[in-house]
Amino acid sequence: MNCPNTGRERLMTCPAAGGKLLVVPMVGSHWLSMQEVVEKLSQRGHEVVVLMPEVSWHMKTSQAYEVLTYPVTQTLEELDGAFSEYVATFLRGLPFPLNVLDMYKKSVHVFNTFFGQCKDLFRSQETLKALNQSGFDAILTDPIFMCGPTLAHYLSLPFVFFMRGFGCNLHFEAPQCPSPLSYVPRLFTFNSDRMTFFQRVENALVSLLELKYCDGFYNEALKLSSEVLQRDVSLMDLVHSASIWLLRFDFVFEYVRPVMPNMVFIGGINCAKKKPLPKLVRGSEQLVCFPCISFL
């Protein structure tokens, strides 16, 4: 079919040309929600390539998209072990602030373990060469390990975030979204949006520490990014230029706050695979079990 070059007639009669998209996911449960989006993009005519480590959780090949794998040094047992230690910290019941310090320490450990796969990606010259020659239009990535943003800067491509959120309030700081300290509680304060004066002071003090402790958390990622990009980089350098922030939680479950135009709430994606609610029968009573909604 010959399409008109301009005007309303072209919009009505000609299908949009599909783009070529590189997907850099996070392994594990984060991938299960992203997979729904990736398959839909493929069905709508986009050429989708998913970058996968050879060792991963839940990530499998599919006819809906192309898969590009790269070698990694971690074994599945190492990933399982690091994550088990991480989960165990939440079950120890240590008092404050020992619980926070323990969670932070184990979070850094599990991050560094999984981030080893990103290091392996940039060691694979064959994979990097293939990515450079593929002519992608954009990158869709879950940025929690910072591998996707680093790769986007390395390939000089626009990128879209698909995510639940960062620590340190970074997913509001980076897109320059207001997050008033007077009624938006910070992580680890355990305050509500109705704070006393002293709770607001505590909130302000915690906010001063946020980017600092995130720099420590992302220390390995920042080292690799600086090496790959051949310049000193900060967390803000890596994430602030994301074109769109697809936030995988629901606005109505968050504290009231302003948002920026490129921040899109897609909490419903967690319920993409619908199943009938199971029913339990106890004697003459019929009880309906409501499944938990995961916000991870």
NORFENQUI-V946056 format. One record per backbone hydrogen bond with DSSP energy under -1.0 kcal/mol. NH is the residue of the N-H (numbers start at 1). CO is the residue of the C=O. E is the energy in kcal/mol with one decimal. If there is no record, write none. Layout:
nh = {NH | NH}
co = {CO | CO}
e = {E | E}
This chain:
nh = {11 | 12 | 13 | 14 | 21 | 22 | 23 | 24 | 28 | 31 | 34 | 35 | 38 | 39 | 40 | 41 | 42 | 43 | 44 | 45 | 46 | 47 | 49 | 50 | 51 | 52 | 54 | 66 | 68 | 70 | 79 | 80 | 81 | 82 | 83 | 84 | 85 | 86 | 87 | 88 | 89 | 90 | 91 | 99 | 101 | 102 | 103 | 104 | 105 | 106 | 107 | 108 | 109 | 110 | 111 | 112 | 113 | 114 | 115 | 117 | 119 | 120 | 121 | 122 | 124 | 125 | 128 | 129 | 130 | 131 | 132 | 133 | 137 | 138 | 139 | 140 | 141 | 142 | 146 | 150 | 151 | 152 | 153 | 154 | 155 | 157 | 160 | 161 | 162 | 163 | 170 | 172 | 173 | 174 | 176 | 177 | 183 | 184 | 189 | 200 | 201 | 202 | 203 | 204 | 205 | 206 | 207 | 208 | 213 | 214 | 215 | 216 | 217 | 218 | 219 | 222 | 223 | 224 | 225 | 226 | 227 | 228 | 229 | 231 | 238 | 239 | 240 | 242 | 243 | 245 | 246 | 247 | 248 | 249 | 253 | 254 | 263 | 264 | 266 | 269 | 270 | 271 | 272 | 274 | 280 | 282 | 285 | 287 | 289}
co = {7 | 8 | 9 | 10 | 47 | 138 | 49 | 140 | 57 | 28 | 30 | 31 | 34 | 35 | 36 | 37 | 38 | 39 | 40 | 42 | 41 | 19 | 21 | 66 | 23 | 68 | 70 | 48 | 50 | 52 | 75 | 76 | 77 | 78 | 79 | 80 | 81 | 82 | 83 | 84 | 85 | 87 | 88 | 95 | 97 | 98 | 99 | 100 | 101 | 102 | 103 | 104 | 105 | 106 | 107 | 108 | 109 | 110 | 111 | 114 | 115 | 116 | 117 | 118 | 120 | 123 | 124 | 125 | 126 | 127 | 128 | 129 | 20 | 20 | 158 | 22 | 160 | 24 | 143 | 146 | 147 | 148 | 149 | 150 | 151 | 152 | 139 | 244 | 141 | 246 | 167 | 169 | 169 | 170 | 173 | 172 | 180 | 180 | 186 | 196 | 197 | 198 | 199 | 200 | 201 | 202 | 203 | 204 | 209 | 210 | 211 | 212 | 213 | 214 | 216 | 218 | 219 | 220 | 221 | 222 | 223 | 224 | 225 | 226 | 234 | 235 | 236 | 239 | 159 | 262 | 161 | 264 | 163 | 247 | 250 | 251 | 260 | 245 | 247 | 266 | 267 | 268 | 269 | 272 | 287 | 285 | 282 | 280 | 278}
e = {-1.2 | -1.7 | -1.7 | -2.0 | -2.9 | -2.3 | -3.1 | -2.6 | -1.8 | -1.3 | -1.4 | -2.7 | -2.5 | -2.4 | -1.6 | -2.4 | -1.9 | -2.1 | -1.4 | -1.6 | -2.0 | -2.5 | -2.6 | -3.0 | -2.8 | -2.4 | -1.8 | -2.4 | -2.7 | -1.5 | -1.7 | -2.5 | -2.5 | -2.2 | -2.1 | -2.4 | -2.0 | -1.7 | -2.5 | -2.2 | -1.1 | -1.2 | -1.2 | -1.7 | -2.3 | -2.4 | -2.4 | -2.4 | -2.3 | -2.4 | -2.2 | -2.2 | -1.8 | -2.6 | -2.2 | -2.5 | -1.9 | -2.2 | -2.9 | -1.6 | -1.7 | -2.0 | -1.7 | -1.8 | -1.0 | -1.3 | -2.2 | -2.3 | -1.9 | -2.3 | -2.3 | -1.6 | -3.2 | -1.1 | -1.9 | -2.6 | -2.5 | -1.5 | -2.0 | -1.5 | -2.5 | -2.5 | -2.1 | -2.2 | -2.4 | -2.4 | -2.9 | -2.8 | -2.3 | -2.6 | -1.9 | -1.7 | -2.2 | -2.6 | -1.5 | -2.8 | -1.1 | -1.7 | -1.7 | -1.9 | -1.9 | -2.3 | -2.4 | -2.3 | -2.2 | -2.5 | -2.0 | -1.2 | -2.7 | -1.9 | -1.6 | -1.4 | -2.0 | -2.7 | -1.2 | -2.7 | -2.0 | -2.3 | -2.6 | -2.3 | -1.9 | -3.0 | -2.9 | -1.2 | -1.5 | -1.7 | -2.3 | -1.6 | -2.6 | -3.2 | -3.1 | -2.9 | -4.4 | -1.8 | -1.6 | -1.6 | -1.9 | -3.0 | -3.1 | -2.1 | -1.6 | -1.7 | -1.5 | -1.1 | -3.1 | -2.3 | -2.4 | -3.0 | -1.5}
